[in-house]
Amino acid sequence: MSDYQIEMLWDCRACGRQGILGRYKECPSCGHPLDHKDWYMPGDKSRRSAVQDENLLRHARAGADWRCEYCGSNMRALDGSCENCGAKPPANDNTRNRRPALGRSTIAGDGLRALQSLGRWLTRRTWKFYIFAPICLYMAFLGYRLLFPATGEVTVSGVHWEQKVIVDLWQQLSGGGFEEQKPKTAFHVKTAGKKHHHYKQVLDHYETVHYTVKVTCGTRTETYHESVPCGEDCYTTPEHCSSNDNGFATCTGGDKICSTRYCSEARTREVTKYCDEARSKQEPRYRDVSVPAMSYTWDYWDWKPNRVLVKRGTTTDTVWPTDEEIALNKNLGKGEKERERREAAYEVVFADERNLRHKLPISDPAVFAHYAVGNAYEVELTMSGAPKLPKLNAAGEVIPAK
């Protein structure tokens, strides 16, 4: 709300007259000048006593009074010179045009209210502090670990590898089945009679199914409560006044603030009523019927695994089975042939500073060859303290961890 001006009072120290209005700079009874420190607040500081006269309001808002340093007269801020001796106001007069000072009661009241507000804020949010403080600390720790990851050392404690050659044989086989299962290389095809191929569902009968549905069946009276206006709750804001150092004071507050009060009021209304209604319907039921189809027997050619040759080791020196050991396409029957497939698996075992073992699978034998037993690497550690195992390229250089 806007502020308003009130007129302060002062008492004459010469004749004892009390309650002189602040607009006067001399005692109306004896003419004794006002002491600059003698103003005090009136008993009624409400808006009822606010200054209404435009001329007085102009003086009240003009700023602090000043005192003539030649004759000692009290002058208003709007006075350009002393009325008694004509002297100009001093440019460095700290009593002129200064901001109105807050009274001690206002400062103390505002400070007390600020402390009370802070206490209520802390009381309401104590439970939130105990919940969110650990979360914030944990997030800060995670951020620190991401920016400055911990490091450790791992050593190659062992290596394992396996290289094998799988030899497949193109050979004649026998089989049977239905037409759609016959391989493209089938020959000597013969019928083997009809056999069960699949089931199909056919209608067997209808069955009566009973169920209920919700249908409207009139209305019913329902009682409910509604929030309706039922008056006002009002309060008056605290009044605070501070001296303008010119016989007047600027005040705030004293405003009547009202809000609508709501009450719960019982009311009735008609609502649709629903009832369960029994109904029935006919649903089909099906049965499975076997469907036969002609089956066949045949001979056919296909690849089948014939033998596997394996080499294993625990050093980085790897070898494959020799051609003599593989003996591809040797001692075959008519129409037969062989082919080979190669598979390999490589694994490096690291030991960390806690003597825990960590396995790293390798797919490239050229990279595997650089992991000699005893090699040590400085690596980053994860949040749990586990090492990020070093990965090398074909040249044996460590690939930086992402």
C-alpha positions in Angstrom: 0.0 0.0 0.0 1.0 3.7 -0.4 2.6 5.6 2.4 1.1 8.7 4.1 2.3 11.7 6.0 1.5 12.6 9.7 2.4 15.7 11.6 4.8 15.3 14.5 4.7 17.2 17.8 7.2 19.0 20.0 7.2 20.7 23.5 8.5 24.1 24.2 11.3 24.0 26.7 10.9 27.7 27.6 7.2 28.1 28.5 6.3 24.4 28.9 3.6 24.3 26.2 3.1 20.8 25.0 1.9 19.2 21.8 2.9 21.9 19.4 2.4 20.9 15.8 5.5 20.1 13.7 4.6 22.8 11.1 5.6 25.5 13.6 9.3 26.4 14.0 8.7 28.7 17.0 6.5 28.3 20.1 3.1 30.0 19.4 2.9 31.0 23.0 6.4 32.5 23.8 8.2 32.5 20.4 11.0 30.3 21.6 12.6 28.5 18.6 12.3 24.7 18.1 15.2 22.6 19.2 16.0 20.4 16.2 15.8 17.2 18.3 12.5 17.9 20.1 10.0 16.2 17.6 8.2 13.1 18.7 5.4 10.9 17.3 1.7 11.7 18.1 -0.4 9.2 19.9 -2.5 8.4 16.8 -0.3 7.4 13.9 -3.1 5.8 11.8 -4.4 7.0 8.5 -7.1 8.9 10.3 -4.6 11.5 11.3 -2.9 11.7 7.9 -2.1 15.2 6.5 -4.6 16.2 3.8 -3.6 19.8 3.2 -1.7 20.1 -0.1 0.6 22.8 1.1 1.6 20.9 4.3 2.1 17.7 2.1 4.5 19.7 -0.1 6.6 20.7 2.9 6.4 17.2 4.4 7.8 15.5 1.3 10.3 18.3 0.5 13.1 16.8 2.7 14.9 17.5 6.0 14.9 21.0 7.5 18.1 22.9 7.7 19.5 25.3 10.4 21.0 28.7 9.5 24.7 28.6 10.6 24.7 32.4 11.0 21.6 33.1 13.1 20.6 29.6 14.2 17.0 29.8 12.7 15.2 26.6 11.7 14.3 26.7 8.0 12.4 24.3 5.7 13.9 22.5 2.8 11.8 24.6 0.4 13.3 27.8 1.8 16.0 29.0 -0.5 17.4 31.4 2.1 17.1 32.2 5.8 13.9 34.2 6.5 15.7 36.1 9.4 19.1 37.0 7.9 18.9 36.0 4.3 21.8 33.6 4.4 21.9 30.7 2.0 21.8 27.1 3.2 25.3 25.5 3.4 26.0 23.1 0.5 27.5 20.5 2.9 24.7 20.7 5.5 24.1 17.0 6.4 20.7 17.9 7.7 19.5 19.0 4.2 17.9 16.7 1.6 18.9 13.6 3.5 16.9 10.4 3.4 14.4 10.0 6.3 16.0 7.9 9.0 14.1 4.9 10.3 13.1 5.0 14.0 14.7 2.7 16.4 11.4 0.9 17.0 11.1 0.3 13.2 14.6 -1.1 12.9 14.2 -3.3 16.0 10.8 -4.6 14.8 12.0 -5.4 11.3 15.0 -7.2 12.6 12.9 -9.2 15.1 10.5 -10.2 12.3 13.4 -11.2 10.0 14.8 -13.5 12.8 11.4 -15.0 13.4 10.8 -15.6 9.7 14.2 -17.3 9.4 13.4 -19.5 12.4 10.1 -20.6 10.9 11.8 -21.3 7.5 14.4 -23.5 9.2 11.8 -25.3 11.2 9.6 -26.1 8.2 12.6 -27.3 6.1 14.6 -29.3 8.6 13.3 -32.6 7.2 14.1 -31.5 3.6 17.7 -30.7 4.8 18.2 -34.2 6.1 16.9 -35.7 2.8 18.6 -33.5 0.3 21.9 -32.7 2.0 23.2 -36.3 1.6 22.0 -36.4 -2.0 23.8 -33.1 -2.8 27.0 -34.4 -1.2 26.8 -37.6 -3.2 26.2 -35.7 -6.4 29.2 -33.5 -5.6 31.4 -36.6 -5.0 30.3 -38.1 -8.4 31.1 -34.8 -10.1 34.5 -34.7 -8.5 35.3 -38.3 -9.5 34.2 -37.6 -13.1 36.5 -34.6 -13.4 39.3 -36.1 -11.4 39.2 -40.0 -11.7 41.3 -42.1 -9.4 44.1 -44.2 -10.9 45.7 -47.5 -10.1 48.0 -50.1 -11.5 47.2 -53.5 -13.1 49.6 -56.2 -14.1 49.2 -59.0 -16.6 49.2 -62.2 -14.5 48.3 -64.7 -17.2 47.1 -65.2 -20.8 45.0 -68.0 -22.3 44.3 -68.7 -26.0 42.5 -71.4 -28.0 42.6 -71.8 -31.8 40.6 -74.5 -33.5 39.9 -75.7 -37.1 36.5 -77.3 -37.7 36.3 -79.6 -40.7 32.9 -80.0 -42.4 32.2 -82.9 -44.7 29.9 -82.7 -47.7 28.2 -86.1 -47.5 25.1 -88.1 -48.4 22.4 -88.2 -45.8 18.9 -89.7 -45.5 15.8 -87.9 -44.3 12.1 -87.6 -44.6 9.1 -85.3 -44.1 6.5 -83.3 -46.0 6.8 -81.6 -49.3 7.6 -78.2 -47.9 10.5 -79.8 -45.8 12.2 -81.4 -48.8 15.8 -80.0 -49.3 16.9 -78.7 -52.7 19.5 -81.5 -53.0 17.0 -84.3 -52.4 17.0 -87.4 -54.6 15.7 -90.9 -54.5 12.4 -89.4 -53.3 9.7 -91.9 -52.3 6.2 -91.6 -50.9 5.6 -92.8 -47.4 1.8 -92.5 -47.1 -0.3 -89.8 -45.5 0.5 -88.7 -42.0 -0.9 -86.0 -39.6 0.3 -82.6 -40.8 -1.6 -80.1 -38.6 -4.8 -79.3 -36.8 -7.6 -77.0 -37.9 -10.5 -75.7 -35.9 -14.1 -76.5 -37.0 -17.4 -75.4 -35.5 -18.7 -77.9 -33.0 -21.6 -76.3 -31.3 -22.9 -73.0 -29.7 -23.0 -72.4 -26.0 -25.2 -70.0 -24.0 -23.1 -67.5 -21.9 -24.8 -65.5 -19.2 -23.4 -62.0 -18.2 -24.6 -58.7 -16.7 -24.5 -55.1 -17.9 -25.0 -51.8 -16.2 -28.2 -50.0 -17.3 -29.9 -46.8 -16.1 -32.8 -47.4 -13.8 -34.0 -44.0 -12.6 -32.3 -41.4 -10.4 -31.3 -41.0 -6.8 -30.7 -38.0 -4.5 -27.1 -37.5 -3.6 -25.8 -35.2 -0.8 -22.6 -33.3 -1.4 -20.7 -30.4 0.1 -19.7 -27.3 -1.8 -17.4 -24.4 -0.7 -19.3 -21.1 -0.8 -18.4 -17.5 0.3 -19.6 -16.8 3.9 -18.0 -13.5 4.8 -14.6 -12.0 5.1 -11.4 -12.5 7.2 -9.7 -9.1 7.7 -6.6 -7.8 9.4 -4.9 -4.5 9.6 -1.2 -4.2 8.6 1.2 -2.9 11.2 1.9 0.8 11.2 5.5 2.0 10.9 6.6 5.6 10.9 9.9 7.3 10.4 10.8 11.0 10.9 11.4 13.2 7.9 13.4 15.6 10.1 11.1 18.4 9.1 8.2 18.1 11.6 6.5 15.4 9.6 6.9 11.6 9.4 6.3 9.1 6.6 4.2 6.2 7.7 3.2 2.9 6.1 0.7 0.2 7.1 -2.6 0.7 8.7 -4.3 -0.9 5.7 -7.2 -3.2 6.1 -6.6 -6.4 4.1 -9.5 -8.7 3.6 -10.0 -12.1 2.0 -13.1 -14.0 1.3 -14.0 -16.7 3.8 -15.4 -19.9 2.5 -17.7 -22.4 4.3 -18.7 -25.9 3.5 -22.4 -26.0 2.6 -24.5 -29.2 2.2 -26.4 -29.5 -1.0 -28.4 -32.2 -2.9 -28.6 -33.2 -6.5 -30.2 -35.9 -8.6 -27.8 -38.4 -10.2 -28.4 -41.3 -12.6 -28.8 -44.7 -10.9 -27.4 -47.8 -12.5 -28.6 -51.4 -12.0 -27.2 -54.8 -13.1 -29.3 -56.4 -15.9 -28.9 -60.1 -16.7 -28.3 -61.0 -20.3 -27.2 -64.0 -22.4 -25.6 -64.7 -25.8 -24.6 -67.6 -28.0 -20.9 -68.2 -28.4 -19.4 -70.7 -30.8 -17.2 -73.6 -29.6 -14.6 -75.2 -31.8 -12.8 -78.5 -31.9 -9.5 -79.5 -33.4 -9.5 -81.8 -36.5 -6.4 -83.5 -37.8 -5.4 -82.6 -41.4 -3.2 -85.3 -43.1 -0.7 -84.8 -45.9 1.5 -87.0 -48.0 4.9 -87.7 -46.5 8.1 -88.7 -48.3 11.5 -90.2 -47.7 14.6 -89.0 -49.6 18.4 -88.9 -49.7 20.2 -85.6 -49.9 23.6 -83.9 -49.7 24.6 -81.5 -47.0 27.5 -80.2 -44.9 28.0 -81.7 -41.4 30.8 -81.2 -38.9 33.3 -84.1 -39.2 36.2 -83.4 -36.9 37.7 -80.5 -34.7 41.4 -79.9 -34.2 42.3 -77.6 -31.3 45.5 -75.8 -30.1 45.7 -74.1 -26.7 48.4 -72.2 -24.8 49.2 -69.9 -21.9 51.7 -67.6 -23.6 51.3 -65.0 -26.3 52.9 -67.4 -28.9 49.9 -68.8 -30.8 49.9 -71.7 -33.4 47.2 -73.3 -35.6 46.9 -76.9 -36.5 49.2 -77.8 -39.4 47.9 -78.8 -42.9 49.2 -82.3 -42.2 47.1 -82.5 -39.0 44.0 -81.1 -40.8 44.5 -83.5 -43.8 41.8 -81.8 -45.8 40.0 -83.8 -48.6 41.9 -87.0 -47.9 40.4 -90.5 -48.1 36.9 -89.3 -49.2 34.1 -91.3 -50.8 32.5 -90.6 -54.1 31.0 -87.1 -54.3 32.3 -86.1 -50.9 34.4 -83.0 -50.2 35.6 -81.1 -47.1 35.9 -77.5 -46.0 37.4 -75.9 -42.9 36.3 -73.1 -40.5 38.6 -71.4 -38.1 37.6 -70.1 -34.6 39.8 -68.4 -32.0 39.5 -67.0 -28.5 42.0 -65.0 -26.6 41.9 -63.8 -22.9 44.2 -61.7 -20.8 44.0 -61.9 -16.9 45.0 -58.8 -14.9 45.8 -58.5 -11.2 45.1 -55.2 -9.5 46.6 -53.6 -6.4 44.1 -55.6 -4.2 45.3 -58.8 -5.9 41.8 -59.2 -7.5 41.7 -60.9 -11.0 40.0 -59.3 -14.0 39.6 -60.9 -17.4 39.7 -59.1 -20.7 38.7 -61.0 -23.9 40.7 -60.1 -27.0 39.6 -60.7 -30.6 42.7 -59.7 -32.6 45.8 -62.0 -32.2 48.1 -59.1 -33.2 46.8 -57.2 -30.2 46.9 -60.2 -27.9 50.7 -60.7 -28.7 51.5 -57.4 -26.9 50.1 -58.5 -23.5 53.2 -60.2 -22.1 52.9 -61.7 -18.6 54.4 -59.2 -16.2 53.5 -56.0 -18.1 52.1 -53.3 -15.8 49.7 -50.5 -16.8 48.4 -47.4 -15.0 44.6 -47.2 -15.5 41.6 -45.3 -14.3 39.4 -46.7 -11.6 35.6 -46.7 -11.7 33.3 -45.4 -8.9 33.4 -48.8 -7.3 37.2 -49.0 -7.4 37.4 -51.5 -10.2 40.1 -50.8 -12.8 39.3 -49.9 -16.4 41.4 -52.6 -18.2 43.9 -51.3 -20.7 43.1 -51.9 -24.4 45.9 -51.9 -26.9 45.9 -51.4 -30.7 47.9 -53.5 -33.2 51.0 -51.4 -32.5 50.9 -52.2 -28.8 49.8 -48.7 -27.8 47.2 -48.2 -25.0 43.9 -46.8 -26.4 42.7 -44.0 -24.1 39.7 -44.9 -22.0 36.5 -43.0 -22.9 
